[in-house]
Structure formats: structure tokens, C-alpha cells
Amino acid sequence: MTIVALDANVWLKERLLRSGMGAALLWAIKNTDSVLLLSDVTQCEIMNGVVKEIQEAAEEIEAGLSTIRAFIGKSQEVTIPSPEEVYKSVNGRLVDIGTILKVDNHKSEHLESALQRVLNHLPPAHKKEEFRDCMIWEMCLDIARRTREDLILITADAAFYHKDKFENGMAYPLREDLKRFEANIQLYHNIGAYLETIQEKIPKPDVKLVTSAIDEQVINTVKASVQDSSYSEIEICDSKIDVFLTEAFEILAISFKLKYKISDLELKEGIVLSEAYGIAEGSATLNTKSNIIKNLQMTAYRIESADGQILRQSGYVYGSGGIVGTRYIPYTLRRAI
């Protein structure tokens, strides 16, 4: 098993792993033998950091609204979430990813070791009093020593790196810690740098399975489009499936374009086309846990002749499961796989 730890600044930069890179990390952890480590100290830092960033954003919004009111005499009111609401939201996010999250508390020996590191000016406290960073290191060191598992620490804090430069790798005193405790900790300055090293280990969804599942829901619409005409056969002949990660790591967003060959299609004018093509485009979501396609939205459909002439065309939204109307997918498209 691989244990992946992020410092608070990474959690904040990647918006509680709701960003594209955050979604990619969650997908990698879920689909490899890995777990995401969160310490109680880091959790407190995250809470305080989110409240601070929201307050700063609120001040910017209020300044902008003041400018609008000065020019036109009025502006919309904006409701800013309270700290309690922020805490609840952050906790809710941690619950969302709880199946791959390991929350661990610091021990008294971590505190003592971190204090000694600060007093002796050892990395990551060799330049200033980075007590919280020292706590993170001591916890990671202890877990890696006890479990004998590989531990990944992702931090952009230069104090962890030799001569404060990422390209130099881990600071030498920290490397000596690893030798002394026979622990394996690898350091990365951002999520992307880590994912590059495990790209081949990260599985991708079965595109054939996705195509088949979407076909089961779309084929009836294709048949309905030619129900007033005769034909001999309808079969899927080509497909383009794009898969996107979402902030909900068990949900993938799908963009699809399916092409169906309609054989011997007889038009109203009495003309028979040996080949015509029904082309369906839209989007859906895939629950990777159950392999069920949901929220299918067909945004365009047309029938073309073999030479590309459009015979019939519809621009509409069709939603599976009774969802009909304005297109809505409950997960934002984030990052292509």
C-alpha cells in the first residue's frame, strides 16, 4: 500500500481536491493500492485556511459591489457563508472522500520530536520556526517506520528541499532521518509531479463497456427517428467517447458521439438509401462502483446520407430516468483521462 499525505497548502490550492489535478489524484488513489493521509493538525490548518480565503474573497466582492452601487445606485446583495457553514462544508467534503481517507492524530512523541527539530534548526525549521511542518514530518516518519509502507509527501514548502530548491530533492538531514528509521518517504512539490511517476499504474475505464451502456439507452431514440420509414437493420458503426474526471472520485463524466448505420432506409419520397447514418451526441455520468450510466443527456441527433447530406436533424435534450429539460449534470467536468 502507498500512503499519500498532502500539506494544508496543497489542499487549499487544489480547492479540497475539487480541482482538475485534485480529481486526478483521487482517481489515482482509488484505483491503485493507496490511501490518503490527513493529520488532525493539517485538518485544522485547512479549516482556518478556507475561512480566511472565503473572507478575503468576500472583501473583494464587497469592494466590487460598492463600485457598482456608486455608479448605478444599487447592486445585488451577496450572502457570505459563516465560519460554521464553512466548517460544515469542509467536513462534508472529507466525508465525500472518506472511503480513501485515513485521518490520524498526532502523538505526544511527535510534538516532542518536532520541538527538538525547531530548537536545533533542522529542516524544515532550519530558517524559521516551522513547527507545524515539523509535526507533519514527524508523523509521516513515524507512520512510514511503523507500517513499512511507501509514503508520499506532497508539499510545495521549500524548507523540505535541499537548499530550498525543488530540483535538489529532499533536504539532506531528512534523508538521514529515513536511513536512521529505515523508512521510505518520497517528496513531491505538486500533485502533477507525483502522478507522472505512477501514470502507467492508473487504470482507465473500459471504453467498450461505456459505449455499450450508452448504446443501450440511445438505440431506442435512433429507432424512433425512423419509425415512419422502413429499414432492414440498425447497428452502431463508430463511436467517440471522451472520459472526464469529476470532483466526485467515483463518478466519471462522459462526452459521447455514436454513429449508427441504417441499412436500406426508405424515405417518404420513395427513395431507398442503401446506407444512411444516425449520429447521436450528448453526455452522461458513469458510476465506476456500479458501472451504471446515469444522467444521459442527448443534445443533438441527425440522420445523414452516405455523402454527408443532412436528411433530418434535431437539437434537443433527452434525459434518461425522466430528466428532461435544461441540461444539468451534478458533477463539473474537470480533467480528461
Sequence and secondary structure as in RCSB ss.txt:
>XXXX:A:sequence
MTIVALDANVWLKERLLRSGMGAALLWAIKNTDSVLLLSDVTQCEIMNGVVKEIQEAAEEIEAGLSTIRAFIGKS
QEVTIPSPEEVYKSVNGRLVDIGTILKVDNHKSEHLESALQRVLNHLPPAHKKEEFRDCMIWEMCLDIARRTRED
LILITADAAFYHKDKFENGMAYPLREDLKRFEANIQLYHNIGAYLETIQEKIPKPDVKLVTSAIDEQVINTVKAS
VQDSSYSEIEICDSKIDVFLTEAFEILAISFKLKYKISDLELKEGIVLSEAYGIAEGSATLNTKSNIIKNLQMTA
YRIESADGQILRQSGYVYGSGGIVGTRYIPYTLRRAI
>XXXX:A:secstr
 EEEEE HHHHHHTTTTTSHHHHHHHHHHHHTTEEEEEEHHHHHHHHHHHHHHHHHHHHHHHHHHHHHHHHHS  
       HHHHHHHHHHHHHHTGGGEEEE   HHHHHHHHHHHHTT TTSSSS  HHHHHHHHHHHHHHHHH  E
EEEE   GGGBGGG GGG B HHHHHHHHHHT  EEEESSHHHHHHHHGGGS    HHHHHHHHHHHHHHHHHHH
TTTS  SEEEEEEEEEEEEE SSTTEEEEEEEEEEEEEEEE TTS EEEEEEEEEEEEEEEETTTTEEEEEEEEE
EEEEETTS EEEEE   EEGGG  SS   SS   EE 
